């Protein structure tokens, strides 16, 4: 396999980093410092997120979009010339 190009590094570090932040980082914060999940009198779980679900999903979607753009770039450019 060839050495990673700049596009590969962007995909790995930025896209992968955003995915790790969204899934692992924010998930760990929710587990450690998040609100409890009390049950109402109707038996429904009331979930109050420490970090909004919209922000968390936006971070993860941004990571996937960056990885997708890098993949499209790699397909458009083709294999490296020797």
N, C-alpha and C positions, 0 to 999 in steps of 0.2 A: 504494500500500500504506500502511496506517495505521502510526503509530508503534508500536514494540514495547511490549507491556504488561509488567507485572511477571512474569506467567507465561512470556511469551516470553523475558525476560531470564534467568529461572531456568533454563529449558531450555537456552538458549544457553551460559550461563556454567558452570553446575554440571554439567549432563548432558554437554555438549560437552567441558568441561574434563576430566571423568572419562574420557571416551572417548580424548581426546588423551593423557592421562597413561598410560592402560593400553596403548594401541597404540604411540604414538611415544615417550613418556618412558621407560617401562620397557624397551621394545625397544632404545632407544639405550643405556641402561645395560647391558643384556645384551650388546650388541655391543662396547661399550668395555671393560667390566670383568668380563664374564661368564667362566665357565669354558670351557676348550677342550672339544672334542668328540672324545675319543679313541675309537678303534675297538678293540673287544675281539678276542680270538683267534677268536671265532666270526663276526666280521665285523659285529657289531651296534654302532651308534653309542651311546655312553653319554652321556646328557645330564644335566648337573648345572646347574640353574638358579640364578642369583644371587638372584633373587626368585622365590618359589614360583609355579608355574603357577596354583594355586588362588587366590592373592591377586591375580594379574594378571587372571584371568578375572572375579573378583568385582568388581574396580574397573570393568571394561568393562561387565559386566552391570548394575551400579548406574547407570552413565551411560545405558544403553539404557532401563532402567526409568524413570528420571526423565524422559527425553524422551517415553516412552510415556504417562506420567501427565500431562505437560503437553499432549500431543495429545488425550488423553481429556477433559481440562478444557476445551480449546478447542472440542471438538465439543459438549460438554454446555452450555457457555455460549452458543455461537452467535456470529454475527458482531457486531462492535461497533455500537452504535446511534449514529446521527448526530444 
